[in-house]
């Protein structure tokens, strides 16, 4: 995969990349019949979908209309967004034609992300690239989100050192130095030069493809013979590690723009397992929204640091999006725009 620059345009756009799980159908809560209706979150978990940045009149009054964003969806192969599969025309035919089957915990997830970025880069007016899931919801209208992203010259990539989980493999050492290994959320927003770097990378990606794998099933013969008994989770390490290896940490705000609540529980084998908490109708009211919007700093225990959220050196709320939402929660969440 190699991206070549094309002729420039004058407009500056935001490309919304959605990893879409077609079983979720959250995109069906978007109502095109009401131009004021901002319905529902993005669609998400296999390829990236257009986050049509839920259309609402205030978007246009803020000077950021549909001309300022593009949506790209990575869905299951051969799945097509049309009148029969979605109620939102913003999704029509926005799926990638070269999508792949994505398996959790394998390199196919980062390959899907690279495919999305590669397609979005074909439009040179796209200058910011946001990766979202189909269970995401916006915390602000598009005008605010647009200005927040465009005002900052940096990428927003959650990135930190984590030695507790021991996901790094010494098999990678010839390509990826252990001191450059980073972890973070896969829900990123990157500037154009970083998107190009990700798409054009072959060396680091190949190392992840070969050595960053799922742990074999517990109790299997493969598990008994394998020295790798931990999931590597490529999408939580690849972009963070790549940008760090290229010396670009000064061009990043080391945080995600997507809020997630994590719950830790014990698995049936006794190991701890982290899962994102799902927002339901009951816990997605105005108070819940305001609590998330009021967050202005993030603590990183593994690095003993606190980041006060800024964009272009100015204090800002930390998060523009939140996840994960059920369809009912999304309807309640977005009813505030009605």
C-alpha positions in Angstrom: 0.0 0.0 0.0 1.5 3.3 -1.0 -0.2 6.8 -1.1 0.9 9.3 -3.7 0.0 13.0 -3.3 -2.6 14.5 -5.7 -3.4 18.0 -6.8 -4.4 20.2 -3.9 -7.8 21.9 -3.3 -8.4 25.0 -1.3 -11.1 23.6 1.1 -10.2 22.1 4.4 -12.2 19.1 5.4 -12.5 16.6 8.2 -12.6 12.9 7.1 -14.7 10.7 9.4 -13.6 7.1 9.3 -16.0 4.6 10.8 -15.3 1.0 11.7 -18.8 -0.4 11.2 -20.5 -3.4 12.6 -23.4 -3.9 10.4 -25.2 -5.8 13.1 -25.5 -2.7 15.2 -27.7 -0.6 12.9 -27.2 2.5 15.1 -27.0 4.5 11.9 -30.6 3.7 11.4 -31.5 6.2 14.1 -30.5 9.1 11.9 -33.6 10.8 10.5 -33.1 12.4 7.1 -36.7 13.7 7.0 -35.9 16.3 9.8 -33.1 18.6 8.8 -32.8 19.6 12.5 -32.4 16.0 13.7 -29.1 14.9 14.9 -29.7 11.3 15.5 -27.4 8.6 16.7 -23.7 7.8 16.8 -21.4 6.4 14.3 -21.5 3.0 13.0 -18.8 0.8 14.1 -16.5 -2.0 14.2 -15.2 -3.4 11.0 -14.5 -0.7 8.6 -15.0 2.9 9.1 -18.2 4.6 8.5 -19.1 8.1 7.7 -20.0 9.8 10.8 -22.2 12.2 8.9 -21.5 14.3 11.9 -25.2 14.2 12.5 -26.6 16.9 10.5 -28.2 19.8 12.3 -28.9 23.4 11.4 -26.5 24.7 14.0 -23.7 23.0 12.0 -24.5 25.2 9.1 -25.0 28.3 11.3 -21.5 27.7 12.6 -20.1 27.8 9.1 -19.4 24.1 9.0 -21.7 22.3 6.6 -21.5 19.0 4.7 -18.8 20.5 2.5 -16.5 20.4 5.5 -16.6 16.6 6.1 -16.4 13.3 4.3 -17.5 9.9 5.7 -15.8 6.6 4.9 -17.1 3.3 6.3 -15.2 0.0 6.5 -18.0 -2.6 6.7 -18.2 -6.3 6.2 -17.1 -7.2 2.6 -19.9 -6.9 0.1 -22.2 -5.0 2.5 -23.6 -1.9 0.9 -25.2 1.1 2.5 -28.3 2.0 0.5 -32.0 2.7 0.9 -32.6 -0.9 2.0 -29.9 -1.1 4.7 -29.9 2.4 6.3 -32.4 5.3 6.9 -29.6 7.8 6.5 -28.6 9.0 3.0 -25.3 10.3 4.4 -24.2 6.7 4.5 -25.2 5.8 1.0 -22.4 4.1 -0.9 -19.8 5.4 1.6 -18.5 1.9 2.3 -15.0 0.9 1.1 -14.9 -1.4 -2.0 -11.9 -3.2 -0.7 -13.0 -4.0 2.9 -11.7 -7.1 4.6 -12.9 -9.4 7.3 -11.8 -8.1 10.7 -11.0 -10.3 13.6 -10.6 -8.9 17.1 -7.1 -9.0 18.4 -5.5 -9.6 15.0 -3.6 -7.3 12.6 -6.7 -7.2 10.3 -8.0 -4.4 12.6 -5.1 -2.1 11.8 -5.2 -3.1 8.2 -8.8 -1.9 8.1 -7.8 1.4 9.6 -5.1 1.8 6.9 -7.5 1.1 4.2 -9.8 3.8 5.5 -7.0 6.3 5.7 -5.8 5.4 2.2 -9.2 6.0 0.7 -9.7 9.3 2.6 -6.3 10.6 1.5 -7.4 10.5 -2.1 -9.3 13.7 -1.4 -6.6 16.3 -0.7 -9.1 18.6 1.0 -9.2 16.1 3.9 -6.8 17.5 6.5 -8.0 15.8 9.7 -8.9 12.1 10.0 -11.0 10.8 12.9 -11.5 7.1 13.6 -14.8 6.2 15.3 -16.9 3.2 16.0 -20.6 2.6 15.4 -21.2 2.8 19.1 -19.8 6.4 19.4 -21.9 9.5 19.9 -20.9 13.2 19.6 -20.8 15.4 22.6 -21.0 18.6 20.6 -22.4 19.8 17.3 -20.3 19.7 14.2 -19.3 23.3 14.3 -17.6 23.0 17.6 -16.0 19.7 16.7 -14.7 21.1 13.4 -13.1 24.2 15.0 -11.6 22.1 17.8 -9.8 19.8 15.3 -8.8 22.4 12.8 -7.5 24.9 15.4 -4.9 22.4 16.6 -1.8 21.6 14.4 -1.4 18.3 16.2 -2.8 14.8 16.1 -4.7 13.4 19.0 -3.3 10.0 19.7 -3.6 8.4 23.2 -0.1 7.1 23.8 1.7 6.0 26.9 4.3 3.5 28.2 2.8 0.4 29.7 5.0 -2.4 31.0 2.5 -4.3 33.2 0.7 -6.2 30.4 3.9 -7.5 28.8 2.5 -7.4 25.3 5.8 -6.6 23.6 7.6 -9.5 22.0 11.4 -9.7 21.7 10.8 -11.1 18.2 10.0 -7.5 17.2 13.3 -6.1 18.6 15.1 -6.0 15.2 12.4 -3.6 14.0 10.8 -2.1 17.0 13.0 -1.2 20.0 11.3 -2.0 23.3 11.7 1.6 24.6 9.6 2.8 21.6 6.7 0.5 22.4 3.5 2.4 23.2 -0.1 1.7 24.1 -3.3 3.7 23.7 -6.8 3.9 22.5 -7.4 3.1 18.8 -9.9 6.0 18.5 -7.6 8.6 17.1 -7.6 11.9 15.2 -4.6 12.5 13.0 -3.3 15.3 10.8 -2.7 14.6 7.1 1.1 14.0 7.3 0.6 11.4 10.0 -2.2 9.7 8.0 0.2 9.5 5.0 2.9 8.0 7.2 0.6 5.3 8.5 -0.6 4.3 5.1 2.9 4.3 3.6 4.5 2.3 6.4 5.4 -1.3 5.5 8.2 -2.1 8.0 6.5 -1.6 11.3 3.2 -3.0 10.0 4.9 -6.2 8.9 6.4 -6.7 12.3 2.9 -6.3 13.9 1.5 -8.7 11.3 4.1 -11.4 12.2 4.5 -11.0 15.9 1.6 -9.1 17.5 -1.0 -11.8 17.7 -3.9 -13.2 19.8 -3.0 -15.7 22.5 -4.0 -19.3 21.6 -7.2 -20.6 23.2 -6.8 -21.5 26.9 -6.1 -25.2 27.4 -5.4 -25.9 23.7 -2.3 -27.8 22.5 -1.2 -24.6 20.8 -1.3 -22.8 24.1 0.8 -25.5 25.8 3.5 -25.2 23.1 3.4 -21.4 22.8 5.3 -18.9 24.9 2.8 -16.2 24.0 -0.1 -16.5 26.5 -1.2 -12.9 26.2 -3.2 -11.0 23.6 -1.1 -8.4 21.9 -4.0 -6.3 20.5 -2.4 -4.5 17.5 -4.9 -1.7 17.3 -3.9 -0.5 20.8 -0.2 -0.3 19.9 0.5 0.1 16.2 -0.1 3.8 15.5 1.2 4.9 18.8 4.4 2.9 18.4 4.9 3.9 14.7 4.6 7.7 15.5 6.9 7.3 18.4 9.5 5.5 16.4 9.4 8.3 13.8 10.1 10.9 16.4 6.8 12.6 16.1 5.6 12.7 19.8 6.0 16.5 19.8 3.4 16.6 17.0 0.8 14.7 19.1 -1.5 15.5 21.9 -1.1 12.1 23.8 -4.8 11.6 24.5 -7.9 10.3 22.8 -11.0 12.5 22.0 -13.3 9.6 22.6 -14.5 9.0 26.2 -14.8 5.3 27.3 -15.5 3.9 30.8 -13.7 0.7 31.5 -14.8 -2.1 33.8 -12.4 -4.8 35.0 -13.7 -8.3 35.8 -12.3 -11.7 36.3 -12.5 -14.2 33.4 -13.5 -17.8 33.9 -9.8 -18.7 34.0 -9.1 -16.2 36.8 -7.4 -13.5 34.7 -8.6 -9.9 34.8 -10.4 -8.7 31.7 -11.2 -5.1 30.8 -14.4 -4.3 29.0 -15.9 -1.0 27.9 -19.0 -0.1 29.8 -22.1 0.2 27.6 -24.3 3.3 28.1 -28.0 2.3 28.2 -31.1 4.5 28.2 -31.0 4.8 32.0 -27.5 6.2 32.2 -27.4 8.5 29.2 -29.3 11.5 30.4 -28.3 15.2 30.5 -26.4 14.8 33.8 -24.3 12.0 32.3 -23.6 14.1 29.3 -22.5 17.1 31.3 -20.3 15.0 33.6 -18.3 13.8 30.6 -18.1 17.3 29.0 -16.7 18.8 32.2 -13.6 16.5 32.2 -10.5 18.7 31.6 -7.6 16.4 32.5 -6.5 12.8 32.1 -4.4 10.8 34.6 -1.8 8.3 33.4 -0.9 6.1 36.3 1.8 4.1 34.4 3.7 7.3 33.7 2.8 9.1 36.9 1.6 12.1 34.9 -1.5 14.2 34.5 -2.4 15.8 31.1 -4.5 19.0 31.2 -6.4 19.0 27.9 -5.4 21.6 25.4 -5.9 22.4 21.7 -3.4 24.8 20.1 -2.1 25.5 23.7 -5.6 26.6 24.9 -7.6 24.8 27.6 -10.4 22.7 26.2 -12.7 19.9 27.3 -10.9 16.5 26.8 -13.6 14.7 24.8 -15.6 15.3 21.7 -17.2 11.8 21.5 -18.2 9.0 23.8 -18.8 5.3 23.6 -20.3 2.7 23.8 -24.0 3.4 23.3 -27.0 1.1 22.7 -29.5 2.2 20.1 -31.9 3.4 22.9 -29.2 5.3 24.6 -28.2 7.0 21.4 -31.8 8.1 20.8 -32.0 9.6 24.2 -28.6 11.1 24.0 -29.3 12.9 20.7 -32.9 13.9 21.7 -31.2 17.0 23.2 -31.0 18.4 19.6 -34.7 18.0 18.9 
